[in-house]
Amino acid sequence: GAPYRTGGDTVKGLDSSGFVQKIYEIFDVNLPRTALEQSRLGKKVDRMELQEGDLVFFYDRRSAGVVGIYIGNNKFVHAASDGKREVRIGYLNDPNSEKNFIKAVRLKTLENGG
């Protein structure tokens, strides 16, 4: 139920990279603040090899500005800046997601079990 807020990183409002950062803090994984910095972590993963917890990155108006967490079955959770501007589930096979997909990464910390 947290609303979208550019640059936000609290439950009062957050953006996609702030959302991902907060979720990974729950698992004692410290991530950088921006989507661009987060995209430089871990190892690149092919879309056909995605696993739950992998980060997926998409272009927006400002380059690699949108990041989400893959949750399986072609779905990812993210803080959306369009429409209702809320945390929600997106679909990788959605035409907009397919068009704007950049890459996916698997965090090495999680890949090794912790």
C-alpha positions in Angstrom: 0.0 0.0 0.0 3.0 2.3 0.0 2.6 5.1 -2.6 5.2 5.8 -5.3 7.4 8.8 -4.7 10.5 9.6 -6.8 13.6 9.3 -4.6 11.5 8.0 -1.7 12.7 5.2 0.5 10.2 5.0 3.4 6.7 3.5 3.7 5.3 7.0 3.2 6.5 6.8 -0.4 9.2 5.1 -2.4 10.4 4.5 -5.9 11.4 1.2 -7.5 15.0 1.1 -6.3 14.0 2.2 -2.8 11.4 -0.6 -2.7 14.0 -3.2 -3.8 16.5 -1.8 -1.3 14.0 -2.1 1.6 12.9 -5.6 0.7 16.5 -6.9 0.6 17.3 -5.2 4.0 14.8 -7.6 5.5 17.2 -10.4 4.4 20.3 -8.5 5.7 21.4 -7.7 2.1 22.5 -4.1 1.7 22.0 -2.7 -1.8 22.9 0.7 -3.2 20.1 3.2 -3.5 19.6 3.7 -7.3 18.5 1.2 -10.0 21.7 2.0 -12.0 23.9 1.1 -9.1 21.8 -2.0 -8.3 22.1 -3.1 -12.0 25.9 -3.3 -11.6 25.7 -6.0 -8.9 25.6 -9.8 -9.2 25.8 -11.6 -12.4 23.7 -11.1 -15.5 20.9 -13.8 -16.0 19.1 -14.7 -19.2 15.3 -14.1 -19.0 14.7 -17.8 -19.6 16.7 -18.6 -16.5 15.2 -16.2 -14.0 14.7 -17.4 -10.4 12.7 -15.9 -7.6 14.6 -13.0 -6.1 16.5 -12.0 -9.3 16.4 -8.3 -10.1 14.8 -7.2 -13.4 15.6 -3.8 -14.9 13.6 -1.7 -17.4 14.1 1.6 -19.2 12.0 4.5 -18.3 12.2 8.1 -19.3 15.6 8.3 -17.6 17.4 5.2 -18.7 17.8 2.2 -16.4 15.4 3.8 -13.9 13.0 0.9 -13.0 13.9 -2.2 -11.1 11.7 -5.0 -9.8 12.1 -8.4 -8.0 11.2 -11.5 -10.0 8.6 -13.6 -8.1 8.2 -16.5 -10.5 5.7 -17.4 -13.2 6.8 -14.5 -15.5 5.9 -11.9 -12.7 7.8 -9.3 -10.8 6.9 -6.9 -8.0 7.9 -3.2 -8.3 7.0 0.3 -7.3 5.2 1.6 -10.4 5.4 5.3 -11.3 2.5 5.1 -13.8 -1.2 4.8 -13.3 -2.0 4.4 -9.6 1.6 4.9 -8.6 1.8 2.0 -6.2 3.7 -1.2 -5.4 2.2 -3.9 -7.7 2.8 -7.0 -9.7 4.0 -6.7 -13.3 4.3 -9.3 -16.1 7.4 -9.8 -18.1 5.3 -10.7 -21.1 3.4 -7.5 -21.0 4.2 -5.5 -24.2 5.5 -2.5 -22.3 7.7 -4.7 -20.1 9.0 -6.6 -23.1 9.8 -3.4 -25.0 11.6 -1.8 -22.0 13.4 -4.8 -20.5 17.1 -4.2 -20.1 18.5 -7.1 -18.2 18.2 -9.3 -15.1 20.8 -10.0 -12.4 21.2 -12.5 -9.7 22.8 -11.3 -6.6 25.9 -13.3 -5.7 25.1 -13.0 -2.0 21.7 -14.7 -2.4 23.0 -17.2 -5.0 25.4 -18.6 -2.4 22.6 -19.0 0.1 23.2 -15.9 2.2 
